[in-house]
Amino acid sequence: MLALPPKSPELYAAENVWQYLRDNWLSNRVFASGRHIIDRCCDGWSKLMDQPWTIMSLGLRDWEVVSGMTDAPNVVAVGY
């Protein structure tokens, strides 16, 4: 078991989802208001929900092997 280091967003699958949303539906835009930002986020999220294989691929790591359940936060099993 290896504890994931703090402040390492590239190791957390949720950060990859947000990056994908930014890259595909939120970047290079001018937003008229905060409501417009929220609407675009919701649109992007809805589009992403229609792509379950994309979501699965965003969380995959070649180095991560889940070998059992653990109660410890931020801990993954590493296969060699």
PyMOL Python script that loads the backbone (N, CA, C, O; Angstrom):
from pymol import cmd

cmd.read_pdbstr("""\
ATOM      1  N   MET A   1       0.836  -1.172   0.000  1.00  0.00           N
ATOM      2  CA  MET A   1       0.000   0.000   0.000  1.00  0.00           C
ATOM      3  C   MET A   1       0.881   1.235   0.000  1.00  0.00           C
ATOM      4  O   MET A   1       1.944   1.280   0.619  1.00  0.00           O
ATOM      5  N   LEU A   2       0.405   2.216  -0.705  1.00  0.00           N
ATOM      6  CA  LEU A   2       1.112   3.476  -0.809  1.00  0.00           C
ATOM      7  C   LEU A   2       0.133   4.604  -0.537  1.00  0.00           C
ATOM      8  O   LEU A   2      -0.938   4.647  -1.143  1.00  0.00           O
ATOM      9  N   ALA A   3       0.465   5.488   0.331  1.00  0.00           N
ATOM     10  CA  ALA A   3      -0.386   6.654   0.570  1.00  0.00           C
ATOM     11  C   ALA A   3      -0.155   7.658  -0.555  1.00  0.00           C
ATOM     12  O   ALA A   3       0.984   7.921  -0.942  1.00  0.00           O
ATOM     13  N   LEU A   4      -1.251   8.217  -1.075  1.00  0.00           N
ATOM     14  CA  LEU A   4      -1.110   9.231  -2.114  1.00  0.00           C
ATOM     15  C   LEU A   4      -0.648  10.533  -1.474  1.00  0.00           C
ATOM     16  O   LEU A   4      -1.161  10.924  -0.426  1.00  0.00           O
ATOM     17  N   PRO A   5       0.305  11.202  -2.088  1.00  0.00           N
ATOM     18  CA  PRO A   5       0.798  12.452  -1.507  1.00  0.00           C
ATOM     19  C   PRO A   5      -0.248  13.557  -1.603  1.00  0.00           C
ATOM     20  O   PRO A   5      -1.057  13.573  -2.530  1.00  0.00           O
ATOM     21  N   PRO A   6      -0.229  14.485  -0.637  1.00  0.00           N
ATOM     22  CA  PRO A   6      -1.162  15.606  -0.709  1.00  0.00           C
ATOM     23  C   PRO A   6      -0.794  16.524  -1.874  1.00  0.00           C
ATOM     24  O   PRO A   6       0.347  16.526  -2.336  1.00  0.00           O
ATOM     25  N   LYS A   7      -1.751  17.286  -2.333  1.00  0.00           N
ATOM     26  CA  LYS A   7      -1.544  18.262  -3.414  1.00  0.00           C
ATOM     27  C   LYS A   7      -1.009  17.592  -4.671  1.00  0.00           C
ATOM     28  O   LYS A   7      -0.084  18.102  -5.303  1.00  0.00           O
ATOM     29  N   SER A   8      -1.579  16.462  -5.032  1.00  0.00           N
ATOM     30  CA  SER A   8      -1.209  15.746  -6.254  1.00  0.00           C
ATOM     31  C   SER A   8      -2.476  15.473  -7.066  1.00  0.00           C
ATOM     32  O   SER A   8      -2.923  14.329  -7.152  1.00  0.00           O
ATOM     33  N   PRO A   9      -3.055  16.517  -7.661  1.00  0.00           N
ATOM     34  CA  PRO A   9      -4.340  16.348  -8.330  1.00  0.00           C
ATOM     35  C   PRO A   9      -4.311  15.341  -9.473  1.00  0.00           C
ATOM     36  O   PRO A   9      -5.341  14.748  -9.797  1.00  0.00           O
ATOM     37  N   GLU A  10      -3.154  15.138 -10.086  1.00  0.00           N
ATOM     38  CA  GLU A  10      -3.075  14.180 -11.195  1.00  0.00           C
ATOM     39  C   GLU A  10      -3.306  12.745 -10.732  1.00  0.00           C
ATOM     40  O   GLU A  10      -3.544  11.864 -11.558  1.00  0.00           O
ATOM     41  N   LEU A  11      -3.239  12.498  -9.429  1.00  0.00           N
ATOM     42  CA  LEU A  11      -3.451  11.161  -8.894  1.00  0.00           C
ATOM     43  C   LEU A  11      -4.905  10.885  -8.527  1.00  0.00           C
ATOM     44  O   LEU A  11      -5.267   9.738  -8.261  1.00  0.00           O
ATOM     45  N   TYR A  12      -5.728  11.906  -8.508  1.00  0.00           N
ATOM     46  CA  TYR A  12      -7.127  11.756  -8.118  1.00  0.00           C
ATOM     47  C   TYR A  12      -8.015  11.775  -9.361  1.00  0.00           C
ATOM     48  O   TYR A  12      -8.005  12.742 -10.123  1.00  0.00           O
ATOM     49  N   ALA A  13      -8.775  10.711  -9.558  1.00  0.00           N
ATOM     50  CA  ALA A  13      -9.602  10.573 -10.758  1.00  0.00           C
ATOM     51  C   ALA A  13     -10.593  11.726 -10.918  1.00  0.00           C
ATOM     52  O   ALA A  13     -10.866  12.143 -12.044  1.00  0.00           O
ATOM     53  N   ALA A  14     -11.129  12.244  -9.832  1.00  0.00           N
ATOM     54  CA  ALA A  14     -12.093  13.349  -9.925  1.00  0.00           C
ATOM     55  C   ALA A  14     -11.460  14.577 -10.570  1.00  0.00           C
ATOM     56  O   ALA A  14     -12.133  15.309 -11.296  1.00  0.00           O
ATOM     57  N   GLU A  15     -10.194  14.807 -10.316  1.00  0.00           N
ATOM     58  CA  GLU A  15      -9.503  15.945 -10.942  1.00  0.00           C
ATOM     59  C   GLU A  15      -9.407  15.761 -12.446  1.00  0.00           C
ATOM     60  O   GLU A  15      -9.477  16.734 -13.197  1.00  0.00           O
ATOM     61  N   ASN A  16      -9.247  14.515 -12.895  1.00  0.00           N
ATOM     62  CA  ASN A  16      -9.195  14.255 -14.333  1.00  0.00           C
ATOM     63  C   ASN A  16     -10.533  14.521 -14.996  1.00  0.00           C
ATOM     64  O   ASN A  16     -10.583  14.967 -16.142  1.00  0.00           O
ATOM     65  N   VAL A  17     -11.618  14.249 -14.285  1.00  0.00           N
ATOM     66  CA  VAL A  17     -12.951  14.537 -14.814  1.00  0.00           C
ATOM     67  C   VAL A  17     -13.116  16.039 -15.000  1.00  0.00           C
ATOM     68  O   VAL A  17     -13.592  16.487 -16.043  1.00  0.00           O
ATOM     69  N   TRP A  18     -12.725  16.817 -13.998  1.00  0.00           N
ATOM     70  CA  TRP A  18     -12.830  18.273 -14.118  1.00  0.00           C
ATOM     71  C   TRP A  18     -11.952  18.796 -15.243  1.00  0.00           C
ATOM     72  O   TRP A  18     -12.362  19.691 -15.983  1.00  0.00           O
ATOM     73  N   GLN A  19     -10.759  18.253 -15.381  1.00  0.00           N
ATOM     74  CA  GLN A  19      -9.877  18.688 -16.462  1.00  0.00           C
ATOM     75  C   GLN A  19     -10.498  18.376 -17.820  1.00  0.00           C
ATOM     76  O   GLN A  19     -10.419  19.190 -18.740  1.00  0.00           O
ATOM     77  N   TYR A  20     -11.113  17.210 -17.947  1.00  0.00           N
ATOM     78  CA  TYR A  20     -11.784  16.833 -19.188  1.00  0.00           C
ATOM     79  C   TYR A  20     -12.928  17.797 -19.495  1.00  0.00           C
ATOM     80  O   TYR A  20     -13.094  18.224 -20.638  1.00  0.00           O
ATOM     81  N   LEU A  21     -13.715  18.139 -18.476  1.00  0.00           N
ATOM     82  CA  LEU A  21     -14.794  19.109 -18.670  1.00  0.00           C
ATOM     83  C   LEU A  21     -14.246  20.459 -19.116  1.00  0.00           C
ATOM     84  O   LEU A  21     -14.782  21.080 -20.034  1.00  0.00           O
ATOM     85  N   ARG A  22     -13.188  20.907 -18.470  1.00  0.00           N
ATOM     86  CA  ARG A  22     -12.585  22.193 -18.853  1.00  0.00           C
ATOM     87  C   ARG A  22     -12.074  22.145 -20.283  1.00  0.00           C
ATOM     88  O   ARG A  22     -12.322  23.061 -21.067  1.00  0.00           O
ATOM     89  N   ASP A  23     -11.369  21.089 -20.623  1.00  0.00           N
ATOM     90  CA  ASP A  23     -10.776  20.984 -21.958  1.00  0.00           C
ATOM     91  C   ASP A  23     -11.812  20.901 -23.066  1.00  0.00           C
ATOM     92  O   ASP A  23     -11.595  21.421 -24.160  1.00  0.00           O
ATOM     93  N   ASN A  24     -12.942  20.249 -22.789  1.00  0.00           N
ATOM     94  CA  ASN A  24     -13.905  19.979 -23.850  1.00  0.00           C
ATOM     95  C   ASN A  24     -15.110  20.908 -23.892  1.00  0.00           C
ATOM     96  O   ASN A  24     -15.675  21.119 -24.966  1.00  0.00           O
ATOM     97  N   TRP A  25     -15.519  21.468 -22.764  1.00  0.00           N
ATOM     98  CA  TRP A  25     -16.734  22.265 -22.778  1.00  0.00           C
ATOM     99  C   TRP A  25     -16.643  23.602 -22.056  1.00  0.00           C
ATOM    100  O   TRP A  25     -17.570  24.406 -22.150  1.00  0.00           O
ATOM    101  N   LEU A  26     -15.568  23.860 -21.347  1.00  0.00           N
ATOM    102  CA  LEU A  26     -15.529  25.085 -20.556  1.00  0.00           C
ATOM    103  C   LEU A  26     -14.402  26.045 -20.930  1.00  0.00           C
ATOM    104  O   LEU A  26     -14.439  27.212 -20.540  1.00  0.00           O
ATOM    105  N   SER A  27     -13.413  25.583 -21.668  1.00  0.00           N
ATOM    106  CA  SER A  27     -12.265  26.452 -21.953  1.00  0.00           C
ATOM    107  C   SER A  27     -12.519  27.347 -23.164  1.00  0.00           C
ATOM    108  O   SER A  27     -13.387  27.070 -23.991  1.00  0.00           O
ATOM    109  N   ASN A  28     -11.748  28.420 -23.245  1.00  0.00           N
ATOM    110  CA  ASN A  28     -11.799  29.368 -24.360  1.00  0.00           C
ATOM    111  C   ASN A  28     -13.201  29.912 -24.594  1.00  0.00           C
ATOM    112  O   ASN A  28     -13.662  30.008 -25.732  1.00  0.00           O
ATOM    113  N   ARG A  29     -13.860  30.261 -23.522  1.00  0.00           N
ATOM    114  CA  ARG A  29     -15.218  30.811 -23.580  1.00  0.00           C
ATOM    115  C   ARG A  29     -15.258  32.121 -22.796  1.00  0.00           C
ATOM    116  O   ARG A  29     -14.487  32.335 -21.860  1.00  0.00           O
ATOM    117  N   VAL A  30     -16.159  32.967 -23.199  1.00  0.00           N
ATOM    118  CA  VAL A  30     -16.447  34.174 -22.439  1.00  0.00           C
ATOM    119  C   VAL A  30     -17.833  33.981 -21.840  1.00  0.00           C
ATOM    120  O   VAL A  30     -18.804  33.746 -22.558  1.00  0.00           O
ATOM    121  N   PHE A  31     -17.911  34.079 -20.547  1.00  0.00           N
ATOM    122  CA  PHE A  31     -19.174  33.867 -19.851  1.00  0.00           C
ATOM    123  C   PHE A  31     -19.774  35.215 -19.476  1.00  0.00           C
ATOM    124  O   PHE A  31     -19.091  36.091 -18.946  1.00  0.00           O
ATOM    125  N   ALA A  32     -21.058  35.362 -19.760  1.00  0.00           N
ATOM    126  CA  ALA A  32     -21.739  36.628 -19.495  1.00  0.00           C
ATOM    127  C   ALA A  32     -22.052  36.823 -18.016  1.00  0.00           C
ATOM    128  O   ALA A  32     -22.171  37.952 -17.542  1.00  0.00           O
ATOM    129  N   SER A  33     -22.185  35.713 -17.294  1.00  0.00           N
ATOM    130  CA  SER A  33     -22.559  35.815 -15.885  1.00  0.00           C
ATOM    131  C   SER A  33     -22.189  34.520 -15.170  1.00  0.00           C
ATOM    132  O   SER A  33     -21.795  33.537 -15.798  1.00  0.00           O
ATOM    133  N   GLY A  34     -22.321  34.537 -13.863  1.00  0.00           N
ATOM    134  CA  GLY A  34     -22.100  33.328 -13.080  1.00  0.00           C
ATOM    135  C   GLY A  34     -23.111  32.251 -13.441  1.00  0.00           C
ATOM    136  O   GLY A  34     -22.782  31.064 -13.448  1.00  0.00           O
ATOM    137  N   ARG A  35     -24.327  32.655 -13.738  1.00  0.00           N
ATOM    138  CA  ARG A  35     -25.369  31.707 -14.143  1.00  0.00           C
ATOM    139  C   ARG A  35     -24.980  31.016 -15.445  1.00  0.00           C
ATOM    140  O   ARG A  35     -25.232  29.823 -15.615  1.00  0.00           O
ATOM    141  N   HIS A  36     -24.369  31.756 -16.359  1.00  0.00           N
ATOM    142  CA  HIS A  36     -23.930  31.190 -17.639  1.00  0.00           C
ATOM    143  C   HIS A  36     -22.839  30.140 -17.410  1.00  0.00           C
ATOM    144  O   HIS A  36     -22.816  29.116 -18.093  1.00  0.00           O
ATOM    145  N   ILE A  37     -21.948  30.381 -16.471  1.00  0.00           N
ATOM    146  CA  ILE A  37     -20.903  29.403 -16.129  1.00  0.00           C
ATOM    147  C   ILE A  37     -21.549  28.123 -15.604  1.00  0.00           C
ATOM    148  O   ILE A  37     -21.194  27.020 -16.021  1.00  0.00           O
ATOM    149  N   ILE A  38     -22.495  28.283 -14.690  1.00  0.00           N
ATOM    150  CA  ILE A  38     -23.177  27.114 -14.122  1.00  0.00           C
ATOM    151  C   ILE A  38     -23.921  26.347 -15.205  1.00  0.00           C
ATOM    152  O   ILE A  38     -23.886  25.117 -15.231  1.00  0.00           O
ATOM    153  N   ASP A  39     -24.593  27.067 -16.098  1.00  0.00           N
ATOM    154  CA  ASP A  39     -25.317  26.408 -17.187  1.00  0.00           C
ATOM    155  C   ASP A  39     -24.378  25.611 -18.086  1.00  0.00           C
ATOM    156  O   ASP A  39     -24.695  24.489 -18.481  1.00  0.00           O
ATOM    157  N   ARG A  40     -23.219  26.191 -18.410  1.00  0.00           N
ATOM    158  CA  ARG A  40     -22.240  25.484 -19.251  1.00  0.00           C
ATOM    159  C   ARG A  40     -21.683  24.263 -18.519  1.00  0.00           C
ATOM    160  O   ARG A  40     -21.480  23.219 -19.139  1.00  0.00           O
ATOM    161  N   CYS A  41     -21.433  24.373 -17.225  1.00  0.00           N
ATOM    162  CA  CYS A  41     -20.962  23.227 -16.442  1.00  0.00           C
ATOM    163  C   CYS A  41     -22.005  22.113 -16.454  1.00  0.00           C
ATOM    164  O   CYS A  41     -21.666  20.943 -16.628  1.00  0.00           O
ATOM    165  N   CYS A  42     -23.258  22.473 -16.271  1.00  0.00           N
ATOM    166  CA  CYS A  42     -24.334  21.477 -16.278  1.00  0.00           C
ATOM    167  C   CYS A  42     -24.463  20.830 -17.652  1.00  0.00           C
ATOM    168  O   CYS A  42     -24.667  19.620 -17.748  1.00  0.00           O
ATOM    169  N   ASP A  43     -24.344  21.624 -18.720  1.00  0.00           N
ATOM    170  CA  ASP A  43     -24.397  21.072 -20.082  1.00  0.00           C
ATOM    171  C   ASP A  43     -23.253  20.093 -20.307  1.00  0.00           C
ATOM    172  O   ASP A  43     -23.461  18.992 -20.817  1.00  0.00           O
ATOM    173  N   GLY A  44     -22.043  20.497 -19.923  1.00  0.00           N
ATOM    174  CA  GLY A  44     -20.879  19.628 -20.083  1.00  0.00           C
ATOM    175  C   GLY A  44     -21.013  18.353 -19.276  1.00  0.00           C
ATOM    176  O   GLY A  44     -20.678  17.269 -19.753  1.00  0.00           O
ATOM    177  N   TRP A  45     -21.510  18.485 -18.039  1.00  0.00           N
ATOM    178  CA  TRP A  45     -21.692  17.317 -17.172  1.00  0.00           C
ATOM    179  C   TRP A  45     -22.710  16.357 -17.794  1.00  0.00           C
ATOM    180  O   TRP A  45     -22.500  15.144 -17.789  1.00  0.00           O
ATOM    181  N   SER A  46     -23.807  16.892 -18.329  1.00  0.00           N
ATOM    182  CA  SER A  46     -24.830  16.055 -18.966  1.00  0.00           C
ATOM    183  C   SER A  46     -24.259  15.319 -20.175  1.00  0.00           C
ATOM    184  O   SER A  46     -24.548  14.140 -20.383  1.00  0.00           O
ATOM    185  N   LYS A  47     -23.458  16.010 -20.961  1.00  0.00           N
ATOM    186  CA  LYS A  47     -22.832  15.368 -22.121  1.00  0.00           C
ATOM    187  C   LYS A  47     -21.869  14.274 -21.684  1.00  0.00           C
ATOM    188  O   LYS A  47     -21.807  13.208 -22.296  1.00  0.00           O
ATOM    189  N   LEU A  48     -21.121  14.544 -20.624  1.00  0.00           N
ATOM    190  CA  LEU A  48     -20.183  13.545 -20.122  1.00  0.00           C
ATOM    191  C   LEU A  48     -20.921  12.317 -19.573  1.00  0.00           C
ATOM    192  O   LEU A  48     -20.446  11.193 -19.729  1.00  0.00           O
ATOM    193  N   MET A  49     -22.056  12.521 -18.944  1.00  0.00           N
ATOM    194  CA  MET A  49     -22.838  11.403 -18.405  1.00  0.00           C
ATOM    195  C   MET A  49     -23.314  10.462 -19.516  1.00  0.00           C
ATOM    196  O   MET A  49     -23.579   9.287 -19.265  1.00  0.00           O
ATOM    197  N   ASP A  50     -23.419  10.974 -20.732  1.00  0.00           N
ATOM    198  CA  ASP A  50     -23.811  10.150 -21.881  1.00  0.00           C
ATOM    199  C   ASP A  50     -22.631   9.355 -22.444  1.00  0.00           C
ATOM    200  O   ASP A  50     -22.791   8.619 -23.418  1.00  0.00           O
ATOM    201  N   GLN A  51     -21.447   9.499 -21.838  1.00  0.00           N
ATOM    202  CA  GLN A  51     -20.234   8.829 -22.307  1.00  0.00           C
ATOM    203  C   GLN A  51     -19.605   8.013 -21.171  1.00  0.00           C
ATOM    204  O   GLN A  51     -18.529   8.372 -20.692  1.00  0.00           O
ATOM    205  N   PRO A  52     -20.243   6.932 -20.732  1.00  0.00           N
ATOM    206  CA  PRO A  52     -19.710   6.188 -19.584  1.00  0.00           C
ATOM    207  C   PRO A  52     -18.317   5.618 -19.824  1.00  0.00           C
ATOM    208  O   PRO A  52     -17.535   5.513 -18.879  1.00  0.00           O
ATOM    209  N   TRP A  53     -17.985   5.251 -21.051  1.00  0.00           N
ATOM    210  CA  TRP A  53     -16.651   4.704 -21.312  1.00  0.00           C
ATOM    211  C   TRP A  53     -15.578   5.777 -21.167  1.00  0.00           C
ATOM    212  O   TRP A  53     -14.452   5.487 -20.762  1.00  0.00           O
ATOM    213  N   THR A  54     -15.926   7.002 -21.496  1.00  0.00           N
ATOM    214  CA  THR A  54     -14.985   8.107 -21.300  1.00  0.00           C
ATOM    215  C   THR A  54     -14.732   8.314 -19.815  1.00  0.00           C
ATOM    216  O   THR A  54     -13.591   8.498 -19.392  1.00  0.00           O
ATOM    217  N   ILE A  55     -15.789   8.284 -19.034  1.00  0.00           N
ATOM    218  CA  ILE A  55     -15.649   8.460 -17.585  1.00  0.00           C
ATOM    219  C   ILE A  55     -14.756   7.368 -17.005  1.00  0.00           C
ATOM    220  O   ILE A  55     -13.875   7.643 -16.189  1.00  0.00           O
ATOM    221  N   MET A  56     -14.990   6.134 -17.429  1.00  0.00           N
ATOM    222  CA  MET A  56     -14.168   5.025 -16.925  1.00  0.00           C
ATOM    223  C   MET A  56     -12.708   5.215 -17.314  1.00  0.00           C
ATOM    224  O   MET A  56     -11.817   4.959 -16.505  1.00  0.00           O
ATOM    225  N   SER A  57     -12.451   5.657 -18.532  1.00  0.00           N
ATOM    226  CA  SER A  57     -11.066   5.809 -18.978  1.00  0.00           C
ATOM    227  C   SER A  57     -10.351   6.934 -18.246  1.00  0.00           C
ATOM    228  O   SER A  57      -9.132   6.886 -18.079  1.00  0.00           O
ATOM    229  N   LEU A  58     -11.091   7.946 -17.806  1.00  0.00           N
ATOM    230  CA  LEU A  58     -10.470   9.047 -17.072  1.00  0.00           C
ATOM    231  C   LEU A  58      -9.926   8.610 -15.723  1.00  0.00           C
ATOM    232  O   LEU A  58      -8.999   9.226 -15.198  1.00  0.00           O
ATOM    233  N   GLY A  59     -10.495   7.549 -15.157  1.00  0.00           N
ATOM    234  CA  GLY A  59     -10.059   7.079 -13.850  1.00  0.00           C
ATOM    235  C   GLY A  59      -9.038   5.962 -13.886  1.00  0.00           C
ATOM    236  O   GLY A  59      -8.531   5.550 -12.842  1.00  0.00           O
ATOM    237  N   LEU A  60      -8.727   5.462 -15.081  1.00  0.00           N
ATOM    238  CA  LEU A  60      -7.788   4.342 -15.177  1.00  0.00           C
ATOM    239  C   LEU A  60      -6.348   4.788 -14.974  1.00  0.00           C
ATOM    240  O   LEU A  60      -5.936   5.853 -15.433  1.00  0.00           O
ATOM    241  N   ARG A  61      -5.607   3.964 -14.290  1.00  0.00           N
ATOM    242  CA  ARG A  61      -4.181   4.185 -14.089  1.00  0.00           C
ATOM    243  C   ARG A  61      -3.475   2.858 -14.332  1.00  0.00           C
ATOM    244  O   ARG A  61      -3.899   1.831 -13.802  1.00  0.00           O
ATOM    245  N   ASP A  62      -2.415   2.859 -15.118  1.00  0.00           N
ATOM    246  CA  ASP A  62      -1.653   1.635 -15.354  1.00  0.00           C
ATOM    247  C   ASP A  62      -0.999   1.125 -14.076  1.00  0.00           C
ATOM    248  O   ASP A  62      -0.808  -0.081 -13.914  1.00  0.00           O
ATOM    249  N   TRP A  63      -0.656   2.029 -13.172  1.00  0.00           N
ATOM    250  CA  TRP A  63       0.077   1.644 -11.974  1.00  0.00           C
ATOM    251  C   TRP A  63      -0.837   1.251 -10.822  1.00  0.00           C
ATOM    252  O   TRP A  63      -0.363   0.747  -9.803  1.00  0.00           O
ATOM    253  N   GLU A  64      -2.140   1.474 -10.969  1.00  0.00           N
ATOM    254  CA  GLU A  64      -3.051   1.209  -9.859  1.00  0.00           C
ATOM    255  C   GLU A  64      -3.732  -0.143 -10.016  1.00  0.00           C
ATOM    256  O   GLU A  64      -4.324  -0.440 -11.053  1.00  0.00           O
ATOM    257  N   VAL A  65      -3.639  -0.941  -8.986  1.00  0.00           N
ATOM    258  CA  VAL A  65      -4.304  -2.235  -8.946  1.00  0.00           C
ATOM    259  C   VAL A  65      -5.067  -2.308  -7.635  1.00  0.00           C
ATOM    260  O   VAL A  65      -4.469  -2.248  -6.561  1.00  0.00           O
ATOM    261  N   VAL A  66      -6.362  -2.436  -7.718  1.00  0.00           N
ATOM    262  CA  VAL A  66      -7.162  -2.528  -6.506  1.00  0.00           C
ATOM    263  C   VAL A  66      -7.245  -3.993  -6.122  1.00  0.00           C
ATOM    264  O   VAL A  66      -7.847  -4.797  -6.833  1.00  0.00           O
ATOM    265  N   SER A  67      -6.637  -4.338  -4.992  1.00  0.00           N
ATOM    266  CA  SER A  67      -6.600  -5.736  -4.580  1.00  0.00           C
ATOM    267  C   SER A  67      -7.512  -6.018  -3.395  1.00  0.00           C
ATOM    268  O   SER A  67      -7.648  -7.171  -2.985  1.00  0.00           O
ATOM    269  N   GLY A  68      -8.127  -5.009  -2.850  1.00  0.00           N
ATOM    270  CA  GLY A  68      -9.022  -5.213  -1.711  1.00  0.00           C
ATOM    271  C   GLY A  68      -9.558  -3.889  -1.227  1.00  0.00           C
ATOM    272  O   GLY A  68      -9.097  -2.824  -1.638  1.00  0.00           O
ATOM    273  N   MET A  69     -10.513  -3.966  -0.370  1.00  0.00           N
ATOM    274  CA  MET A  69     -11.109  -2.756   0.182  1.00  0.00           C
ATOM    275  C   MET A  69     -10.280  -2.290   1.368  1.00  0.00           C
ATOM    276  O   MET A  69      -9.696  -3.100   2.087  1.00  0.00           O
ATOM    277  N   THR A  70     -10.235  -0.986   1.565  1.00  0.00           N
ATOM    278  CA  THR A  70      -9.524  -0.422   2.705  1.00  0.00           C
ATOM    279  C   THR A  70     -10.322   0.742   3.256  1.00  0.00           C
ATOM    280  O   THR A  70     -11.017   1.430   2.508  1.00  0.00           O
ATOM    281  N   ASP A  71     -10.232   0.962   4.527  1.00  0.00           N
ATOM    282  CA  ASP A  71     -10.910   2.095   5.154  1.00  0.00           C
ATOM    283  C   ASP A  71     -10.018   3.318   5.193  1.00  0.00           C
ATOM    284  O   ASP A  71     -10.476   4.409   5.533  1.00  0.00           O
ATOM    285  N   ALA A  72      -8.753   3.152   4.852  1.00  0.00           N
ATOM    286  CA  ALA A  72      -7.813   4.270   4.910  1.00  0.00           C
ATOM    287  C   ALA A  72      -8.041   5.202   3.731  1.00  0.00           C
ATOM    288  O   ALA A  72      -8.089   4.742   2.590  1.00  0.00           O
ATOM    289  N   PRO A  73      -8.181   6.492   3.973  1.00  0.00           N
ATOM    290  CA  PRO A  73      -8.377   7.439   2.870  1.00  0.00           C
ATOM    291  C   PRO A  73      -7.077   7.634   2.093  1.00  0.00           C
ATOM    292  O   PRO A  73      -5.985   7.531   2.650  1.00  0.00           O
ATOM    293  N   ASN A  74      -7.210   7.912   0.826  1.00  0.00           N
ATOM    294  CA  ASN A  74      -6.065   8.246  -0.034  1.00  0.00           C
ATOM    295  C   ASN A  74      -5.008   7.144  -0.080  1.00  0.00           C
ATOM    296  O   ASN A  74      -3.816   7.443  -0.151  1.00  0.00           O
ATOM    297  N   VAL A  75      -5.414   5.901  -0.042  1.00  0.00           N
ATOM    298  CA  VAL A  75      -4.464   4.808  -0.114  1.00  0.00           C
ATOM    299  C   VAL A  75      -4.855   3.900  -1.280  1.00  0.00           C
ATOM    300  O   VAL A  75      -6.020   3.530  -1.428  1.00  0.00           O
ATOM    301  N   VAL A  76      -3.883   3.551  -2.090  1.00  0.00           N
ATOM    302  CA  VAL A  76      -4.133   2.627  -3.202  1.00  0.00           C
ATOM    303  C   VAL A  76      -3.126   1.497  -3.148  1.00  0.00           C
ATOM    304  O   VAL A  76      -2.030   1.646  -2.608  1.00  0.00           O
ATOM    305  N   ALA A  77      -3.509   0.377  -3.711  1.00  0.00           N
ATOM    306  CA  ALA A  77      -2.580  -0.739  -3.832  1.00  0.00           C
ATOM    307  C   ALA A  77      -1.826  -0.554  -5.133  1.00  0.00           C
ATOM    308  O   ALA A  77      -2.416  -0.186  -6.149  1.00  0.00           O
ATOM    309  N   VAL A  78      -0.546  -0.802  -5.111  1.00  0.00           N
ATOM    310  CA  VAL A  78       0.277  -0.625  -6.297  1.00  0.00           C
ATOM    311  C   VAL A  78       0.800  -1.970  -6.736  1.00  0.00           C
ATOM    312  O   VAL A  78       1.413  -2.698  -5.955  1.00  0.00           O
ATOM    313  N   GLY A  79       0.552  -2.297  -7.995  1.00  0.00           N
ATOM    314  CA  GLY A  79       1.039  -3.580  -8.531  1.00  0.00           C
ATOM    315  C   GLY A  79       2.325  -3.381  -9.297  1.00  0.00           C
ATOM    316  O   GLY A  79       2.490  -2.382  -9.996  1.00  0.00           O
ATOM    317  N   TYR A  80       3.223  -4.314  -9.171  1.00  0.00           N
ATOM    318  CA  TYR A  80       4.498  -4.237  -9.894  1.00  0.00           C
ATOM    319  C   TYR A  80       4.620  -5.394 -10.847  1.00  0.00           C
ATOM    320  O   TYR A  80       5.623  -5.510 -11.551  1.00  0.00           O
TER     321      TYR A  80
END
""", "prot")
cmd.dss("prot")
cmd.show_as("cartoon", "prot")
cmd.util.cbc("prot")
cmd.orient("prot")
